[in-house]
Amino acid sequence: MSTEPFRWLVICSLLLLSSCAALKPPPESSLPIPVGNPADLNQAHLQALAQIDQFLLHARIGVQANGKGSSGSTRWRHDPDGDDIAMLSPMGSTVAKIITNADGVTLTTNEGKVLQASNAETLTEQHLGWRLPLEGLPDWALGRPTRHLFEEMQWDSIGRITRLKQDGWEIEYPEYMEAAGYRLPRRINLRSKNLTLKLIVERWEELSAASPASTQAQK
């Protein structure tokens, strides 16, 4: 099956980098600057992030896979029941829509064809030409590790993760922003073998904290 309809806007990586430079600087912090041991601040930061179980993310995305580049944007809603992800071209048209739930993963093409699989990695690799690490991405997007073991974690002076190695991926967080009282990633770089994903967050919305009962159930 041809993957050409899904290889949205194959554009040079320099275009993505130049768009990064054009981003407006983030506003000055409205949150108090944490003071203390960075390792302790990291634990406090992760405990705060652990409460989030729902979000709506608007971001630009750049992909380098097997020597080929593409770019576009995404509108991604995540909640405890699953994910609703729209993959958009730079002009804003929908290239593909990905839905995950307890029954598996469904990808709807821009031509209306519905494709299904048990996991997003397999489905996106077959039909987009690169694999979307959706098992870990909801946590990584928020700037926190998954509940799996991780190989390495580095953080800055106020406890925010700057680098994480987990599940075969290297994740870097060059920049943060504030949303709904949280310090959340603004730029996220994810790398694995033959694949680099770059997310530039435009805004976080609909951030929702888990109930105490849900949080206890996850521990």
C-alpha positions in Angstrom: 0.0 0.0 0.0 1.4 3.4 -0.9 2.2 5.7 2.0 2.4 8.8 -0.1 -0.9 10.4 0.9 0.3 10.2 4.5 3.8 11.7 4.1 2.6 15.1 4.8 4.6 18.0 3.4 8.1 16.6 3.1 10.0 19.8 3.9 13.6 20.4 4.8 14.4 20.4 8.5 15.7 23.9 8.2 12.2 25.1 7.7 11.2 23.7 11.1 14.3 25.2 12.7 13.6 28.6 11.2 10.0 28.5 12.5 11.3 27.7 16.0 13.4 30.9 15.9 10.3 32.9 15.0 8.4 31.8 18.1 7.5 34.5 20.6 9.5 34.3 23.8 7.5 32.8 26.7 6.1 35.3 29.2 7.8 35.9 32.5 7.1 33.3 35.1 4.0 33.8 37.3 4.9 30.9 39.5 7.2 31.2 42.5 10.7 30.0 41.8 11.2 26.8 43.9 14.1 26.9 46.3 15.9 23.8 47.6 17.9 20.7 46.7 17.3 20.1 42.9 16.7 16.3 43.5 14.0 17.1 46.1 12.5 19.7 43.8 12.4 17.1 41.0 10.4 14.8 43.2 8.0 17.5 44.1 7.7 18.5 40.4 7.0 15.0 39.4 4.4 14.5 42.1 2.5 17.6 40.8 2.6 16.3 37.3 1.4 12.9 38.4 -2.0 14.4 39.2 -2.6 15.3 35.5 -4.7 12.7 33.6 -6.2 14.7 30.9 -5.1 17.4 28.4 -5.6 19.0 25.0 -2.4 19.8 23.3 -1.8 22.0 20.2 1.6 21.7 18.7 3.8 21.8 15.7 5.6 18.6 14.8 8.7 17.8 12.8 9.7 14.3 11.8 13.0 12.9 10.5 12.6 9.2 9.6 15.1 7.1 7.6 16.7 10.2 6.1 13.4 11.9 5.1 11.8 14.9 6.8 8.2 16.1 7.2 6.4 18.7 9.2 2.9 19.7 10.2 0.9 20.1 13.4 -1.2 18.1 15.7 -4.2 18.6 17.9 -4.2 15.9 20.6 -6.8 15.2 23.3 -5.8 12.6 25.9 -7.8 11.3 28.8 -8.0 8.1 30.9 -10.2 6.5 28.2 -7.7 7.0 25.3 -6.5 9.5 22.7 -8.0 11.5 19.9 -5.2 12.8 17.6 -5.6 14.9 14.5 -2.4 15.0 12.3 -2.6 18.2 10.2 -0.7 19.5 7.3 1.0 23.0 7.7 -2.0 24.4 5.9 -4.3 22.9 8.5 -6.0 20.1 6.6 -6.4 16.8 8.3 -3.9 14.2 7.0 -4.9 11.4 9.4 -6.9 10.9 12.6 -5.9 8.5 15.3 -8.2 7.2 18.0 -7.1 4.9 20.8 -9.4 3.2 23.3 -9.8 -0.2 25.1 -10.5 -1.9 21.8 -7.3 -0.9 20.1 -6.2 1.8 17.6 -8.0 3.2 14.6 -6.4 5.5 12.0 -8.7 7.3 9.5 -7.0 8.6 6.4 -7.7 11.8 4.6 -9.6 9.8 2.1 -11.9 8.3 4.7 -10.3 4.9 4.8 -10.4 3.3 8.3 -7.5 1.2 9.4 -7.1 -0.7 12.7 -4.4 -2.4 14.7 -3.6 -3.4 18.3 -1.1 -0.6 18.8 -0.3 2.8 17.4 3.4 2.1 16.7 2.6 -0.6 14.1 -0.3 1.3 12.5 1.6 4.6 12.1 4.7 3.0 10.9 2.8 1.1 8.2 0.7 4.1 7.1 2.6 7.2 8.0 6.1 5.9 7.4 7.2 6.4 11.0 6.1 5.0 14.4 4.3 7.2 16.9 5.4 6.0 20.5 1.9 6.5 21.9 2.3 4.1 24.8 4.8 6.5 26.5 4.1 9.8 24.8 1.2 11.0 27.1 3.7 11.0 30.0 6.7 12.2 28.0 4.7 15.1 26.6 4.0 16.3 30.1 7.6 16.1 31.1 7.5 13.0 33.2 8.6 9.4 32.9 6.2 6.5 32.4 5.8 3.9 35.2 8.4 1.7 33.4 12.0 1.7 34.5 14.1 4.4 33.0 17.8 4.4 32.2 18.6 8.0 32.9 17.0 11.2 34.1 18.5 14.7 34.4 16.9 17.8 35.8 17.5 21.5 36.1 18.0 23.6 39.2 14.2 23.8 39.9 13.5 20.1 39.3 12.2 20.0 35.8 13.4 17.1 33.6 15.9 18.2 30.9 16.8 14.7 29.6 15.2 11.3 29.9 16.2 7.8 28.5 13.4 5.3 28.6 12.0 2.4 26.5 14.5 2.9 23.7 13.9 6.6 23.4 16.0 9.7 24.4 13.8 12.6 25.3 15.1 16.2 25.7 13.2 19.2 27.0 15.0 22.4 25.9 12.2 24.7 27.0 9.3 24.9 29.4 6.2 27.0 29.7 3.5 27.5 32.2 -0.1 26.4 31.9 -2.9 26.1 34.6 -0.3 26.4 37.4 2.0 23.7 36.0 5.5 23.9 34.5 5.1 21.9 31.2 7.3 21.3 28.2 7.2 23.8 25.4 9.7 22.0 23.2 10.2 18.3 23.2 12.8 16.3 21.2 12.4 12.5 21.0 15.0 10.3 19.4 15.2 6.6 18.7 16.9 4.5 16.0 16.4 6.2 12.6 13.7 8.5 14.0 13.6 12.0 15.5 10.3 13.7 16.5 10.2 17.4 17.5 7.2 18.9 19.2 6.8 22.7 19.6 3.8 23.3 21.9 1.7 26.2 21.1 -0.7 25.8 24.0 -1.9 23.4 26.6 -5.7 23.2 27.4 -8.2 21.2 29.4 -5.6 20.1 32.0 -7.4 18.0 34.5 -6.1 16.4 37.7 -6.9 12.8 38.7 -9.1 12.2 41.7 -7.3 11.0 44.8 -8.8 7.6 44.4 -7.5 7.3 40.8 -4.1 8.5 41.9 -3.9 5.8 44.6 -5.0 3.2 42.1 -2.1 4.0 39.8 0.5 3.6 42.6 
